[in-house]
Amino acid sequence: MRLSDFCCFEAMVSELQAGDRDGVIVELISLLEQAGKLGKVRGVEIQKEIIKREKEASTGMGKGVAVPHVKHKAIKKVAAAIGLSRDGIDFSALDKQPVYSVILLVSPLENPDQHLQAMESVFKHLQKDKFRKFLRQCRTPEQIKDLIQEADDDPSL
C-alpha cells in the first residue's frame, strides 16, 4: 500500500494551529471530518478515542514524528491526515524530544489488514532520515502532497 493511497490530501496542514498533543489531534480529525473520511461517526468521538489511546501509550515514536491512530467501526476505508509544526509539540515521545510531523491514521475496525498495511507504509517512510527531513521542510499542503507522491515512486526517499 502506498502513502498516496490513503493520505487525504484535503487533510494536510503545513503549520498546525494547535500547540499541544490533544489540540493537534482535534485539528487533524476535524480536517478528516470536513473531507468526509469519518463515515457517519462524529469527529469528537474519534478524537476522544485517540486521546484516550495516547494517554495509555504515546505514539510519539521519536525523531520528531508521531503517528496517532485508531480503528473504529464507522470508518470504512483507512485515511490519514498530516500536520506539521515548526515549534514542535510535546507528544511524550520515546526520545523525549518534540514532535514536528504528525501523521494521524483512522482505520476500519473490521479490516485489520488494511490498518497494518497503512501503518507499515507510514513507518517505512518515517524510518528514512531523508523523508523526515523533507517532510519537516514542507511549507504548504501542496508540498506535502508532492513529497508523498514522490516518496511513493522513489524508494530512496
DSSP file (Angstrom, degrees, kcal/mol; ACC not computed):
  #  RESIDUE AA STRUCTURE BP1 BP2  ACC     N-H-->O    O-->H-N    N-H-->O    O-->H-N    TCO  KAPPA ALPHA  PHI   PSI    X-CA   Y-CA   Z-CA
    1    1 A M              0   0    0      0, 0.0     2,-0.2     0, 0.0     3,-0.0   0.000 360.0 360.0 360.0 133.4    0.0    0.0    0.0
    2    2 A R    >>  -     0   0    0      1,-0.1     3,-1.4   119,-0.0     4,-0.6  -0.626 360.0-121.5 -92.8 151.4    1.3    3.4   -1.0
    3    3 A L  H >> S+     0   0    0      1,-0.3     4,-2.2    -2,-0.2     3,-1.4   0.893 113.9  57.7 -56.0 -40.8    1.1    6.5    1.2
    4    4 A S  H 34 S+     0   0    0    144,-0.3    -1,-0.3     1,-0.3     5,-0.1   0.669  93.3  69.9 -68.1 -14.5   -0.9    8.3   -1.6
    5    5 A D  H <4 S+     0   0    0     -3,-1.4    -1,-0.3     1,-0.1    -2,-0.2   0.795 119.1  13.9 -70.0 -28.0   -3.5    5.5   -1.5
    6    6 A F  H << S+     0   0    0     -3,-1.4    74,-2.1    -4,-0.6     2,-0.4   0.513  93.9 109.0-129.7  -8.4   -4.7    6.6    1.9
    7    7 A C  E  <  -a   80   0A   0     -4,-2.2     2,-0.9    72,-0.2    74,-0.2  -0.600  64.7-136.3 -72.1 127.9   -3.4   10.1    2.7
    8    8 A C  E >   -     0   0A   0     72,-2.9     3,-2.1    -2,-0.4    74,-0.3  -0.766  11.9-161.9 -87.4 107.2   -6.2   12.6    2.5
    9    9 A F  E 3  S+     0   0A   0     -2,-0.9     3,-0.5     1,-0.3    -1,-0.2   0.682  90.1  59.0 -68.5 -16.5   -4.8   15.5    0.5
   10   10 A E  E 3  S+     0   0A   0      1,-0.2    -1,-0.3    25,-0.1    71,-0.1   0.544 100.8  59.5 -83.2  -7.2   -7.6   17.7    1.8
   11   11 A A  E <  S+     0   0A   0     -3,-2.1    71,-1.9    69,-0.2     2,-0.4  -0.349  78.7 111.2-118.3  50.0   -6.5   17.0    5.4
   12   12 A M  E     -a   82   0A   0     -3,-0.5     2,-0.4    69,-0.2    71,-0.2  -0.982  39.9-175.5-125.1 135.7   -2.9   18.3    5.3
   13   13 A V  E     -a   83   0A   0     69,-2.5    71,-1.8    -2,-0.4     3,-0.3  -0.990  16.5-163.0-135.3 126.7   -1.7   21.3    7.2
   14   14 A S  S    S+     0   0    0     -2,-0.4     2,-0.3     1,-0.3    -1,-0.1   0.623  89.0  32.1 -85.2 -13.3    1.8   22.7    6.9
   15   15 A E  S    S-     0   0    0     70,-0.1    -1,-0.3    71,-0.0    70,-0.2  -0.772  82.1-144.9-145.5  98.7    1.5   24.8   10.0
   16   16 A L        -     0   0    0     68,-3.2    70,-0.2    -2,-0.3     8,-0.1  -0.310   1.8-152.8 -60.3 140.2   -0.6   23.4   12.8
   17   17 A Q  S    S+     0   0    0      6,-0.1    -1,-0.1     7,-0.1     7,-0.1   0.832  73.5  83.7 -80.6 -36.0   -2.6   26.0   14.8
   18   18 A A        -     0   0    0      5,-0.2    -2,-0.0     1,-0.1     3,-0.0  -0.352  59.0-164.0 -71.0 148.2   -2.6   23.8   18.0
   19   19 A G        +     0   0    0     -2,-0.1    71,-0.4    68,-0.0     2,-0.3   0.337  66.8  56.8-115.0   4.8    0.3   23.8   20.3
   20   20 A D  S  > S-     0   0    0     69,-0.1     4,-2.3     1,-0.1     5,-0.2  -0.913  87.7-105.4-135.0 164.7   -0.4   20.7   22.3
   21   21 A R  H  > S+     0   0    0     69,-0.6     4,-2.2    -2,-0.3     5,-0.2   0.909 117.1  45.4 -54.2 -52.9   -1.0   17.0   21.6
   22   22 A D  H  > S+     0   0    0      1,-0.2     4,-2.4     2,-0.2    -1,-0.2   0.889 112.6  51.8 -63.9 -39.1   -4.7   16.9   22.2
   23   23 A G  H  > S+     0   0    0      2,-0.2     4,-2.5     1,-0.2    -1,-0.2   0.878 108.2  51.7 -63.5 -38.3   -5.2   20.1   20.2
   24   24 A V  H  X S+     0   0    0     -4,-2.3     4,-2.7     2,-0.2     5,-0.2   0.921 109.5  49.8 -63.4 -44.3   -3.3   18.6   17.2
   25   25 A I  H  X S+     0   0    0     -4,-2.2     4,-2.6     1,-0.2     5,-0.3   0.929 112.0  47.8 -60.8 -45.8   -5.5   15.5   17.3
   26   26 A V  H  X S+     0   0    0     -4,-2.4     4,-2.3     1,-0.2    -2,-0.2   0.922 112.7  49.8 -59.9 -45.1   -8.6   17.6   17.4
   27   27 A E  H  X S+     0   0    0     -4,-2.5     4,-1.5     1,-0.2    -2,-0.2   0.919 114.0  43.2 -62.1 -45.8   -7.3   19.8   14.5
   28   28 A L  H  X S+     0   0    0     -4,-2.7     4,-2.0     2,-0.2    -1,-0.2   0.891 113.4  50.5 -71.7 -39.0   -6.4   16.8   12.3
   29   29 A I  H  X S+     0   0    0     -4,-2.6     4,-2.6    -5,-0.2    -1,-0.2   0.897 107.4  55.6 -64.5 -38.5   -9.6   14.8   13.0
   30   30 A S  H  X S+     0   0    0     -4,-2.3     4,-2.5    -5,-0.3    -1,-0.2   0.895 106.8  50.4 -59.5 -39.7  -11.6   18.0   12.1
   31   31 A L  H  X S+     0   0    0     -4,-1.5     4,-1.7     2,-0.2    -1,-0.2   0.912 110.9  47.9 -65.4 -42.4   -9.9   18.1    8.7
   32   32 A L  H  <>S+     0   0    0     -4,-2.0     5,-2.6     2,-0.2     6,-0.4   0.891 111.8  50.8 -64.3 -38.2  -10.7   14.4    8.1
   33   33 A E  H ><5S+     0   0    0     -4,-2.6     3,-1.6     1,-0.2     5,-0.2   0.929 109.2  49.8 -64.9 -45.1  -14.3   15.0    9.1
   34   34 A Q  H 3<5S+     0   0    0     -4,-2.5    -1,-0.2     1,-0.3    -2,-0.2   0.832 108.7  54.0 -61.5 -32.1  -14.6   18.0    6.7
   35   35 A A  T 3<5S-     0   0    0     -4,-1.7    -1,-0.3    -5,-0.2    -2,-0.2   0.471 117.1-115.8 -82.5  -1.8  -13.1   15.9    4.0
   36   36 A G  T < 5S+     0   0    0     -3,-1.6     3,-0.5    -4,-0.2    -3,-0.2   0.752  77.0 127.8  77.6  24.8  -15.8   13.2    4.6
   37   37 A K      < +     0   0    0     -5,-2.6    40,-0.3     1,-0.2    39,-0.2   0.427  55.9  69.1 -94.4   0.7  -13.4   10.5    5.7
   38   38 A L  S >  S-     0   0    0     -6,-0.4     3,-1.4     1,-0.3    -1,-0.2   0.350  84.8-146.7-103.0   7.2  -15.1    9.6    9.0
   39   39 A G  T 3   -     0   0    0     -3,-0.5    -1,-0.3     1,-0.2    36,-0.1  -0.413  65.8 -26.3  65.0-137.1  -18.3    8.0    7.7
   40   40 A K  T 3  S+     0   0    0     34,-0.4    -1,-0.2    -2,-0.1     2,-0.2   0.484 110.7 104.1 -92.4  -3.4  -21.3    8.6    9.9
   41   41 A V  S <  S-     0   0    0     -3,-1.4     2,-0.2    33,-0.1    -3,-0.1  -0.524  75.0-115.8 -81.0 145.7  -19.3    9.0   13.2
   42   42 A R    >>  -     0   0    0     -2,-0.2     4,-1.2     1,-0.1     3,-1.1  -0.567  20.6-124.6 -77.4 143.2  -18.8   12.5   14.7
   43   43 A G  H 3> S+     0   0    0      1,-0.3     4,-2.7    -2,-0.2     5,-0.2   0.828 107.4  64.5 -57.1 -34.4  -15.2   13.6   14.8
   44   44 A V  H 3> S+     0   0    0      1,-0.2     4,-2.1     2,-0.2    -1,-0.3   0.842  99.1  53.8 -62.3 -32.9  -15.4   14.3   18.5
   45   45 A E  H <> S+     0   0    0     -3,-1.1     4,-1.7     2,-0.2    -1,-0.2   0.920 111.0  45.0 -66.6 -43.4  -16.0   10.5   19.2
   46   46 A I  H  X S+     0   0    0     -4,-1.2     4,-2.5     2,-0.2     5,-0.2   0.906 110.7  55.1 -65.9 -42.0  -12.8    9.7   17.2
   47   47 A Q  H  X S+     0   0    0     -4,-2.7     4,-2.7     1,-0.2     5,-0.2   0.927 107.1  50.1 -56.4 -46.8  -10.9   12.4   18.9
   48   48 A K  H  X S+     0   0    0     -4,-2.1     4,-2.4     1,-0.2    -1,-0.2   0.898 110.7  49.6 -61.0 -41.2  -11.8   11.0   22.4
   49   49 A E  H  X S+     0   0    0     -4,-1.7     4,-2.1     2,-0.2    -1,-0.2   0.911 112.7  46.0 -66.3 -41.7  -10.7    7.5   21.4
   50   50 A I  H  X S+     0   0    0     -4,-2.5     4,-2.5     2,-0.2    -2,-0.2   0.921 113.6  48.6 -67.9 -42.5   -7.3    8.7   20.0
   51   51 A I  H  X S+     0   0    0     -4,-2.7     4,-1.9    -5,-0.2    -2,-0.2   0.904 110.5  51.8 -64.2 -40.3   -6.6   10.9   23.0
   52   52 A K  H  X S+     0   0    0     -4,-2.4     4,-1.2    -5,-0.2    -1,-0.2   0.924 111.0  48.0 -59.3 -44.4   -7.5    8.0   25.4
   53   53 A R  H  X S+     0   0    0     -4,-2.1     4,-2.3     1,-0.2     3,-0.3   0.891 108.6  54.1 -64.7 -39.5   -5.1    5.8   23.5
   54   54 A E  H  < S+     0   0    0     -4,-2.5    -1,-0.2     1,-0.2    -2,-0.2   0.860 105.1  54.1 -62.9 -35.6   -2.4    8.5   23.7
   55   55 A K  H  < S+     0   0    0     -4,-1.9    -1,-0.2     1,-0.2    -2,-0.2   0.809 110.2  47.5 -69.5 -28.2   -2.8    8.6   27.4
   56   56 A E  H  < S-     0   0    0     -4,-1.2     2,-0.3    -3,-0.3    -2,-0.2   0.893 136.4  -8.4 -77.3 -41.9   -2.2    4.9   27.6
   57   57 A A  S  < S-     0   0    0     -4,-2.3    -1,-0.3    -5,-0.1    -2,-0.1  -0.886  75.9-119.4-159.8 123.7    0.8    4.9   25.4
   58   58 A S        -     0   0    0     -2,-0.3    34,-0.1    34,-0.2    -4,-0.1  -0.319   6.3-153.3 -65.9 143.7    2.3    7.7   23.3
   59   59 A T        +     0   0    0     32,-0.2     8,-1.7    34,-0.0     2,-1.1   0.244  60.8 119.8 -98.4  11.0    2.5    7.3   19.6
   60   60 A G  E     -B   66   0A   0     31,-0.6    34,-2.2     6,-0.2     6,-0.3  -0.675  43.5-175.2 -73.6 104.0    5.5    9.7   19.5
   61   61 A M  E     -     0   0A   0      4,-1.1    -1,-0.2    -2,-1.1     5,-0.2   0.467  38.2-107.9 -87.4  -0.8    8.0    7.3   18.1
   62   62 A G  E >  S+B   65   0A   0      3,-0.9     3,-1.3    35,-0.1    -1,-0.3  -0.317  91.0  81.3  99.5 172.5   11.0    9.6   18.3
   63   63 A K  T 3  S-     0   0    0      1,-0.2     3,-0.1    -2,-0.1    36,-0.1   0.758 123.8 -60.8  58.1  28.2   13.0   11.6   15.7
   64   64 A G  T 3  S+     0   0    0      1,-0.2    36,-2.6    34,-0.2    37,-2.3   0.623 109.8 108.5  83.3  13.5   10.4   14.3   15.7
   65   65 A V  E <   -Bc  62 101A   0     -3,-1.3    -4,-1.1    34,-0.2    -3,-0.9  -0.923  40.5-174.2-128.3 152.5    7.4   12.2   14.5
   66   66 A A  E     -Bc  60 102A   0     35,-1.9    37,-2.4    -2,-0.3    -6,-0.2  -0.990   9.3-163.7-139.1 147.9    4.2   10.9   15.9
   67   67 A V        -     0   0    0     -8,-1.7    37,-0.2    -2,-0.3     2,-0.1  -0.611  11.8-174.1-131.7  71.9    1.6    8.5   14.5
   68   68 A P        +     0   0    0      0, 0.0    37,-2.5     0, 0.0     2,-0.3  -0.449  19.3 169.5 -64.8 140.5   -1.7    8.7   16.5
   69   69 A H  E     -d  105   0A   0     35,-0.2     2,-0.3   -19,-0.2    37,-0.2  -0.986  20.7-176.2-153.8 158.9   -4.1    6.1   15.2
   70   70 A V  E     -d  106   0A   0     35,-1.7    37,-2.3    -2,-0.3     2,-0.4  -0.986  19.8-139.7-155.6 147.9   -7.4    4.4   15.9
   71   71 A K  E     +d  107   0A   0     -2,-0.3     2,-0.3    35,-0.2    -2,-0.0  -0.941  30.2 178.2-106.8 135.3   -9.6    1.7   14.5
   72   72 A H  E >   -d  108   0A   0     35,-2.6    37,-1.5    -2,-0.4     3,-1.1  -0.997  37.4-129.3-143.0 143.2  -13.3    2.4   14.6
   73   73 A K  T 3  S+     0   0    0     -2,-0.3    37,-0.1     1,-0.2    -1,-0.1   0.761 107.2  56.0 -62.9 -26.8  -16.4    0.6   13.4
   74   74 A A  T 3  S+     0   0    0    -35,-0.1     2,-0.4    34,-0.0   -34,-0.4   0.674  85.3  94.5 -81.7 -16.8  -17.8    3.6   11.5
   75   75 A I    <   -     0   0    0     -3,-1.1    35,-0.3    32,-0.3    34,-0.3  -0.626  49.0-179.0 -79.3 128.2  -14.6    4.0    9.4
   76   76 A K        +     0   0    0     -2,-0.4     2,-0.4     1,-0.3    -1,-0.2   0.731  67.8  23.2 -98.3 -27.1  -15.0    2.3    6.0
   77   77 A K  S    S-     0   0    0    -40,-0.3    -1,-0.3    30,-0.1    29,-0.1  -0.999  87.9-101.5-144.9 137.7  -11.6    3.0    4.5
   78   78 A V        +     0   0    0     -2,-0.4     2,-0.3    -3,-0.1    29,-0.2  -0.276  45.1 176.7 -58.9 139.1   -8.2    3.9    6.0
   79   79 A A  E     - E   0 106A   0     27,-2.4    27,-2.7   -71,-0.0     2,-0.4  -0.995  14.0-156.7-146.3 147.6   -7.4    7.6    5.8
   80   80 A A  E     -aE   7 105A   0    -74,-2.1   -72,-2.9    -2,-0.3     2,-0.3  -0.968   2.9-161.6-129.0 144.1   -4.5    9.7    7.1
   81   81 A A  E     - E   0 104A   0     23,-2.5    23,-2.6    -2,-0.4     2,-0.4  -0.915  13.4-151.7-115.3 148.5   -4.2   13.4    7.9
   82   82 A I  E     +aE  12 103A   0    -71,-1.9   -69,-2.5    -2,-0.3     2,-0.4  -0.982  13.8 179.1-126.6 132.5   -0.8   15.1    8.2
   83   83 A G  E     -aE  13 102A   0     19,-2.6    19,-3.0    -2,-0.4     2,-0.3  -0.993   9.1-159.2-133.2 141.7    0.1   18.1   10.3
   84   84 A L  E     - E   0 101A   0    -71,-1.8   -68,-3.2    -2,-0.4     2,-0.4  -0.899   1.4-164.5-119.3 147.5    3.4   19.9   10.7
   85   85 A S  E     -     0   0A   0     15,-2.6     4,-0.1    -2,-0.3   -70,-0.1  -0.994  12.4-163.4-131.9 126.7    4.6   22.2   13.5
   86   86 A R  E    S+     0   0A   0     -2,-0.4    -1,-0.1   -70,-0.2   -71,-0.0   0.843  95.6  45.4 -74.0 -33.2    7.6   24.5   13.3
   87   87 A D  E    S-     0   0A   0      1,-0.1    -1,-0.2    13,-0.1    13,-0.1   0.726 110.0-122.9 -84.0 -22.6    7.8   24.9   17.1
   88   88 A G  E     -     0   0A   0     12,-0.1     2,-0.4    10,-0.1    12,-0.2   0.123  16.2-120.2  89.8 150.1    7.4   21.2   18.0
   89   89 A I  E     - E   0  99A   0     10,-1.8    10,-2.7    -4,-0.1     2,-0.9  -0.970  18.9-117.2-129.3 139.7    4.8   19.6   20.2
   90   90 A D        +     0   0    0    -71,-0.4   -69,-0.6    -2,-0.4    -2,-0.0  -0.689  42.3 159.8 -77.2 109.2    5.2   17.6   23.4
   91   91 A F        -     0   0    0     -2,-0.9   -31,-0.6     6,-0.4   -32,-0.2   0.166  61.2-110.6-111.3  13.2    3.8   14.2   22.5
   92   92 A S        -     0   0    0      1,-0.1   -34,-0.2   -33,-0.1   -32,-0.2   0.916  54.0-167.7  51.9  45.0    5.6   12.4   25.3
   93   93 A A    >   -     0   0    0      4,-0.4     3,-1.8     1,-0.1   -32,-0.2  -0.167  32.5-110.1 -64.2 156.7    7.8   10.8   22.6
   94   94 A L  T 3  S+     0   0    0    -34,-2.2   -33,-0.1     1,-0.3    -1,-0.1   0.838 121.0  45.4 -56.9 -36.5   10.0    7.9   23.3
   95   95 A D  T 3  S-     0   0    0      2,-0.1    -1,-0.3   -35,-0.1    -2,-0.1   0.356 110.3-122.3 -91.3   6.5   13.1   10.0   22.9
   96   96 A K  S <  S+     0   0    0     -3,-1.8    -2,-0.1     1,-0.2    -4,-0.1   0.615  71.4 127.8  65.0  14.3   11.6   12.9   25.0
   97   97 A Q        -     0   0    0      1,-0.1    -4,-0.4   -37,-0.1    -6,-0.4  -0.638  66.7 -92.1 -99.0 157.9   12.0   15.3   22.0
   98   98 A P        -     0   0    0      0, 0.0     2,-0.5     0, 0.0    -8,-0.2  -0.242  36.3-122.9 -64.7 157.3    9.4   17.5   20.5
   99   99 A V  E     + E   0  89A   0    -10,-2.7   -10,-1.8     1,-0.1   -34,-0.2  -0.883  30.6 171.5-103.6 132.7    7.3   16.2   17.5
  100  100 A Y  E     +     0   0A   0    -36,-2.6   -15,-2.6    -2,-0.5     2,-0.4   0.611  68.1  47.2-111.5 -22.4    7.3   18.3   14.3
  101  101 A S  E     -cE  65  84A   0    -37,-2.3   -35,-1.9   -17,-0.2     2,-0.5  -0.988  63.2-173.0-129.2 126.3    5.5   15.9   12.0
  102  102 A V  E     -cE  66  83A   0    -19,-3.0   -19,-2.6    -2,-0.4     2,-0.6  -0.975   7.4-172.7-122.3 125.1    2.2   14.1   12.8
  103  103 A I  E     - E   0  82A   0    -37,-2.4     2,-0.5    -2,-0.5   -21,-0.2  -0.945  13.6-163.6-114.7 108.3    0.6   11.5   10.7
  104  104 A L  E     - E   0  81A   0    -23,-2.6   -23,-2.5    -2,-0.6     2,-0.4  -0.802   6.3-164.3 -97.6 129.9   -2.9   10.7   12.1
  105  105 A L  E     -dE  69  80A   0    -37,-2.5   -35,-1.7    -2,-0.5     2,-0.4  -0.945  12.6-171.8-121.9 130.4   -4.5    7.5   10.9
  106  106 A V  E     -dE  70  79A   0    -27,-2.7   -27,-2.4    -2,-0.4   -35,-0.2  -0.976  16.8-179.6-117.1 136.8   -8.1    6.3   11.1
  107  107 A S  E     -d   71   0A   0    -37,-2.3   -35,-2.6    -2,-0.4   -32,-0.3  -0.924  33.1 -96.0-135.6 155.9   -8.8    2.7   10.1
  108  108 A P  E >   -d   72   0A   0      0, 0.0     3,-1.0     0, 0.0     7,-0.2  -0.528  23.4-144.0 -71.5 135.7  -11.8    0.4    9.8
  109  109 A L  T 3  S+     0   0    0    -37,-1.5   -36,-0.2   -34,-0.3   -33,-0.1   0.860  99.4  56.4 -63.8 -35.8  -12.3   -1.9   12.8
  110  110 A E  T 3  S+     0   0    0    -35,-0.3    -1,-0.2   -38,-0.3   -37,-0.1   0.508 105.0  52.7 -79.1  -4.6  -13.5   -4.7   10.5
  111  111 A N    X>  +     0   0    0     -3,-1.0     4,-1.3     1,-0.1     3,-0.6  -0.606  55.2 165.0-133.3  75.0  -10.4   -4.7    8.3
  112  112 A P  H 3> S+     0   0    0      0, 0.0     4,-2.5     0, 0.0     5,-0.2   0.788  76.1  62.8 -63.4 -26.7   -7.2   -5.0   10.4
  113  113 A D  H 3> S+     0   0    0      2,-0.2     4,-2.6     1,-0.2     5,-0.2   0.901 100.8  52.1 -63.7 -39.5   -5.1   -5.9    7.4
  114  114 A Q  H <> S+     0   0    0     -3,-0.6     4,-2.1     2,-0.2    -1,-0.2   0.908 110.5  48.8 -61.6 -41.8   -5.9   -2.5    5.9
  115  115 A H  H  X S+     0   0    0     -4,-1.3     4,-2.8    -7,-0.2     5,-0.2   0.937 112.0  47.8 -63.1 -47.8   -4.7   -0.9    9.1
  116  116 A L  H  X S+     0   0    0     -4,-2.5     4,-2.5     1,-0.2    -2,-0.2   0.893 111.2  50.4 -63.2 -40.5   -1.5   -2.9    9.2
  117  117 A Q  H  X S+     0   0    0     -4,-2.6     4,-2.1     2,-0.2    -1,-0.2   0.910 112.4  47.1 -64.7 -41.3   -0.7   -2.2    5.6
  118  118 A A  H  X S+     0   0    0     -4,-2.1     4,-2.6    -5,-0.2    -2,-0.2   0.934 112.7  48.7 -65.7 -45.3   -1.2    1.5    6.1
  119  119 A M  H  X S+     0   0    0     -4,-2.8     4,-2.8     1,-0.2     5,-0.3   0.908 110.1  52.5 -60.9 -41.6    0.9    1.5    9.3
  120  120 A E  H  X S+     0   0    0     -4,-2.5     4,-2.3    -5,-0.2    -1,-0.2   0.915 110.2  48.0 -60.7 -42.9    3.7   -0.4    7.5
  121  121 A S  H  X S+     0   0    0     -4,-2.1     4,-1.7     2,-0.2    -2,-0.2   0.928 112.5  48.6 -63.4 -45.9    3.7    2.1    4.7
  122  122 A V  H  X S+     0   0    0     -4,-2.6     4,-2.7     1,-0.2    -2,-0.2   0.947 114.8  44.2 -59.4 -50.0    3.9    5.1    7.2
  123  123 A F  H  X S+     0   0    0     -4,-2.8     4,-1.6     1,-0.2    -1,-0.2   0.844 106.8  60.3 -68.3 -33.0    6.7    3.6    9.2
  124  124 A K  H  < S+     0   0    0     -4,-2.3     4,-0.3    -5,-0.3    -1,-0.2   0.922 113.8  37.4 -58.7 -43.0    8.6    2.5    6.1
  125  125 A H  H >< S+     0   0    0     -4,-1.7     3,-1.5     1,-0.2     7,-0.3   0.906 113.3  55.0 -75.8 -41.9    8.8    6.2    5.1
  126  126 A L  H 3< S+     0   0    0     -4,-2.7    -1,-0.2     1,-0.3    -2,-0.2   0.705  97.8  65.0 -68.6 -18.2    9.2    7.7    8.6
  127  127 A Q  T 3< S+     0   0    0     -4,-1.6     2,-0.5    -5,-0.2    -1,-0.3   0.686  85.5  89.0 -73.9 -17.1   12.3    5.5    9.2
  128  128 A K    <>  -     0   0    0     -3,-1.5     4,-2.3    -4,-0.3     5,-0.2  -0.718  68.8-151.4 -89.4 123.4   14.2    7.3    6.4
  129  129 A D  H  > S+     0   0    0     -2,-0.5     4,-2.6     1,-0.2     5,-0.2   0.894  96.5  54.6 -56.0 -42.8   16.1   10.4    7.6
  130  130 A K  H  > S+     0   0    0      1,-0.2     4,-2.6     2,-0.2    -1,-0.2   0.904 108.5  47.6 -62.6 -43.2   15.7   12.0    4.1
  131  131 A F  H  > S+     0   0    0     -6,-0.3     4,-2.8     2,-0.2     5,-0.2   0.938 113.2  47.9 -63.9 -46.9   11.9   11.6    4.1
  132  132 A R  H  X S+     0   0    0     -4,-2.3     4,-2.3    -7,-0.3    -2,-0.2   0.913 113.2  48.9 -60.1 -42.2   11.5   13.0    7.7
  133  133 A K  H  X S+     0   0    0     -4,-2.6     4,-1.2    -5,-0.2    -2,-0.2   0.938 114.0  44.6 -63.6 -47.7   13.8   15.9    6.8
  134  134 A F  H  X S+     0   0    0     -4,-2.6     4,-0.7     2,-0.2    -2,-0.2   0.882 112.3  52.7 -66.0 -38.1   11.9   16.8    3.6
  135  135 A L  H >< S+     0   0    0     -4,-2.8     3,-1.2     1,-0.2    -1,-0.2   0.935 108.3  50.3 -61.7 -45.7    8.5   16.4    5.3
  136  136 A R  H 3< S+     0   0    0     -4,-2.3    -1,-0.2     1,-0.3    -2,-0.2   0.784 107.8  54.9 -64.1 -26.4    9.6   18.8    8.1
  137  137 A Q  H 3< S+     0   0    0     -4,-1.2    -1,-0.3    -5,-0.2    -2,-0.2   0.582  79.5 115.8 -84.1 -10.6   10.7   21.3    5.4
  138  138 A C    <<  -     0   0    0     -3,-1.2    -3,-0.0    -4,-0.7   -54,-0.0  -0.366  39.5-178.1 -62.7 135.9    7.3   21.4    3.6
  139  139 A R        +     0   0    0      1,-0.1    -1,-0.1    -2,-0.1  -125,-0.1   0.464  63.6  37.9-114.7  -6.3    5.7   24.8    3.8
  140  140 A T  S  > S-     0   0    0      1,-0.1     4,-1.7  -127,-0.1     3,-0.3  -0.966  80.1-116.0-140.0 156.8    2.4   24.2    2.0
  141  141 A P  H  > S+     0   0    0      0, 0.0     4,-2.5     0, 0.0     5,-0.2   0.854 117.4  58.9 -58.5 -33.2   -0.1   21.3    1.8
  142  142 A E  H  > S+     0   0    0      1,-0.2     4,-2.6     2,-0.2     5,-0.2   0.887 103.3  50.7 -64.1 -38.3    0.9   21.1   -1.9
  143  143 A Q  H  > S+     0   0    0     -3,-0.3     4,-2.4     2,-0.2    -1,-0.2   0.882 109.5  50.9 -66.8 -36.9    4.5   20.4   -1.0
  144  144 A I  H  X S+     0   0    0     -4,-1.7     4,-2.4     2,-0.2    -2,-0.2   0.943 111.4  47.9 -63.0 -46.8    3.4   17.7    1.4
  145  145 A K  H  X S+     0   0    0     -4,-2.5     4,-2.4     1,-0.2     5,-0.2   0.929 111.9  49.5 -59.4 -47.0    1.3   16.1   -1.3
  146  146 A D  H  X S+     0   0    0     -4,-2.6     4,-2.5     1,-0.2    -1,-0.2   0.903 110.5  50.7 -60.2 -42.1    4.2   16.3   -3.8
  147  147 A L  H  X S+     0   0    0     -4,-2.4     4,-3.0     2,-0.2    -1,-0.2   0.925 110.1  49.4 -63.0 -44.4    6.6   14.7   -1.3
  148  148 A I  H  X S+     0   0    0     -4,-2.4     4,-1.9     1,-0.2  -144,-0.3   0.928 113.2  46.1 -61.5 -45.5    4.2   11.8   -0.6
  149  149 A Q  H  X S+     0   0    0     -4,-2.4     4,-1.2     1,-0.2    -1,-0.2   0.899 114.7  47.6 -65.6 -39.4    3.7   11.1   -4.3
  150  150 A E  H  X S+     0   0    0     -4,-2.5     4,-1.8    -5,-0.2     3,-0.3   0.902 110.1  52.4 -67.1 -40.8    7.5   11.4   -4.9
  151  151 A A  H  < S+     0   0    0     -4,-3.0     6,-0.2     1,-0.2    -1,-0.2   0.851 105.3  55.6 -65.6 -33.8    8.3    9.1   -2.0
  152  152 A D  H  < S+     0   0    0     -4,-1.9    -1,-0.2    -5,-0.2    -2,-0.2   0.857 115.6  38.4 -63.7 -34.1    5.9    6.5   -3.3
  153  153 A D  H  < S+     0   0    0     -4,-1.2    -2,-0.2    -3,-0.3    -1,-0.2   0.667 114.2  56.1 -91.0 -18.9    7.8    6.5   -6.6
  154  154 A D    ><  -     0   0    0     -4,-1.8     3,-1.9     1,-0.1    -1,-0.2  -0.908  61.2-165.0-122.0 103.9   11.3    6.8   -5.3
  155  155 A P  T 3  S+     0   0    0      0, 0.0    -1,-0.1     0, 0.0    -4,-0.1   0.698  87.0  66.3 -60.9 -19.2   12.4    4.2   -2.8
  156  156 A S  T 3         0   0    0      1,-0.2   -26,-0.2   -26,-0.0   -25,-0.1   0.670 360.0 360.0 -77.7 -13.6   15.4    6.3   -1.8
  157  157 A L    <         0   0    0     -3,-1.9    -1,-0.2    -6,-0.2   -23,-0.1   0.470 360.0 360.0 -83.5 360.0   13.2    8.9   -0.3
